[in-house]
Amino acid sequence: MLTDLLQRLRPDPVRRRIEDSIRSGTGLSKADWTLPAPTIEPAEIDQLVEDVADWCRERIASIRRPYGIDQLALALACATPGGDPLASKTFGVFRPVDFYSEDGVGDRVEAFLRAVPVDDLNAQLEAGATGIRFAAALFSWGDVAREAMFDEDEDATE
């Protein structure tokens, strides 16, 4: 009985590895794109949509998938450099196939980027902003799982 209690109080090494991995930034990819002043044209939004989608596809293609763990999370934001967010959106947890499906995450990313009013962005530029920054963060649970499960150096010391 005492052994069972002590076992429950002992930290879980896998949980600790996962927490350490997340804290160190494993699985997190970030990118940003700045649309410069003086005005933003619709063609620049079209190019932004393509650039963000290409970046997402490249990152999704490079994630680790140990034992089929391939869940991702994605967030996008738009702000003036150093300023408060003008718009942001999270896309929850999804699998790579969900990015490509009809009405999937890829389509919702495009819809979000196109829904940010160009007139509002241009008003920010007219008010003195040096540009409009769009940022993306993509998180891969597969990368975290791989590091937590297959950290051979850690296994040797425990």
C-alpha positions in Angstrom: 0.0 0.0 0.0 2.8 2.4 0.8 4.5 1.4 -2.4 1.4 2.3 -4.4 1.2 5.7 -2.7 4.8 6.5 -3.3 4.4 5.4 -7.0 1.6 7.9 -7.4 3.6 10.7 -5.9 6.6 10.0 -8.2 6.6 12.4 -11.2 5.6 10.8 -14.5 8.8 10.9 -16.7 6.8 11.0 -19.9 4.6 13.9 -18.7 7.8 15.8 -17.6 9.4 15.2 -21.0 6.3 16.5 -22.8 6.1 19.6 -20.6 9.9 20.2 -21.1 9.5 19.7 -24.9 6.6 22.2 -25.1 8.5 24.7 -23.0 11.6 24.5 -25.2 9.5 25.2 -28.3 9.4 21.8 -29.9 6.7 21.5 -32.5 6.2 25.3 -32.8 6.7 27.0 -36.1 6.2 30.7 -36.6 6.2 33.0 -39.6 5.1 36.5 -40.4 4.5 38.6 -43.5 4.3 42.4 -43.5 2.3 44.3 -46.1 4.0 47.7 -46.3 2.6 51.3 -46.5 1.4 53.4 -48.2 -1.7 51.3 -49.2 -2.6 47.7 -49.5 -4.2 46.6 -52.7 -6.4 43.5 -53.2 -3.6 41.8 -55.2 -1.4 42.0 -52.1 -4.1 40.1 -50.2 -4.2 37.5 -52.9 -0.4 37.0 -52.7 -0.6 36.9 -48.9 -3.2 34.1 -49.1 -0.9 32.1 -51.3 2.1 32.8 -49.2 0.4 31.7 -45.9 -1.1 28.6 -47.5 2.3 27.6 -49.0 4.0 28.1 -45.6 1.3 25.9 -43.9 1.6 23.2 -46.5 5.4 23.2 -46.2 5.2 23.0 -42.4 2.5 20.3 -42.4 4.6 18.2 -44.8 7.6 18.4 -42.4 5.9 17.4 -39.2 6.7 14.1 -37.4 4.0 11.5 -37.1 5.1 8.9 -34.5 2.5 6.2 -34.1 0.1 8.3 -36.2 0.1 11.3 -33.8 -0.3 14.1 -36.3 -2.6 16.6 -34.7 -1.8 20.3 -35.3 -3.1 23.6 -34.1 -2.9 26.8 -36.0 -3.4 30.5 -35.1 -3.2 33.6 -37.3 -3.2 37.3 -36.3 -3.0 40.6 -38.0 -1.6 43.8 -36.3 0.4 46.9 -36.9 4.1 46.2 -36.0 4.3 46.5 -32.2 0.6 47.3 -32.0 -2.5 45.6 -30.8 -4.1 42.9 -32.9 -6.6 44.0 -35.5 -7.8 40.5 -36.1 -7.0 37.0 -35.0 -8.3 33.5 -35.5 -7.5 30.1 -34.1 -8.3 26.9 -36.0 -8.3 24.5 -33.2 -6.8 21.0 -33.3 -6.9 19.3 -36.7 -5.2 16.6 -38.7 -3.2 17.4 -41.9 -5.9 15.9 -44.1 -8.3 18.5 -42.6 -6.2 21.3 -44.0 -6.8 20.1 -47.6 -10.4 19.0 -47.4 -13.3 21.1 -48.9 -14.3 23.7 -46.4 -11.4 22.6 -44.3 -8.7 24.5 -42.4 -7.0 25.7 -45.6 -10.3 27.2 -46.9 -11.0 28.8 -43.5 -7.5 30.3 -43.5 -8.2 31.9 -46.8 -11.6 33.1 -45.7 -10.1 34.7 -42.6 -7.4 36.5 -44.6 -9.9 37.8 -47.1 -12.3 38.9 -44.4 -9.9 41.4 -42.9 -11.2 44.6 -44.3 -8.6 46.2 -46.6 -10.2 49.6 -45.9 -9.5 49.2 -42.2 -5.9 48.1 -42.9 -5.4 51.1 -45.1 -6.9 53.4 -42.4 -4.2 52.1 -40.0 -1.6 52.9 -42.6 -3.0 56.4 -43.1 -2.9 56.9 -39.4 0.9 56.4 -39.4 1.4 52.6 -39.2 4.5 51.5 -41.1 2.9 48.3 -42.3 0.4 45.6 -41.4 1.9 42.4 -40.0 0.3 39.0 -40.4 1.6 36.2 -38.2 1.1 32.5 -38.1 1.9 29.9 -35.4 1.5 26.2 -36.2 1.9 23.7 -33.4 2.6 19.9 -34.0 1.7 17.4 -31.3 3.6 14.8 -33.3 6.9 16.6 -33.0 6.4 16.9 -29.2 5.4 13.2 -29.0 8.4 12.1 -30.9 10.8 14.1 -28.7 9.1 12.9 -25.5 9.0 9.2 -26.6 12.3 8.8 -28.3 14.7 10.9 -26.2 17.4 8.2 -25.8 19.8 10.4 -23.8 17.0 10.9 -21.2 16.3 7.1 -21.1 19.9 6.4 -20.3 20.0 8.6 -17.3 16.7 7.4 -15.6 
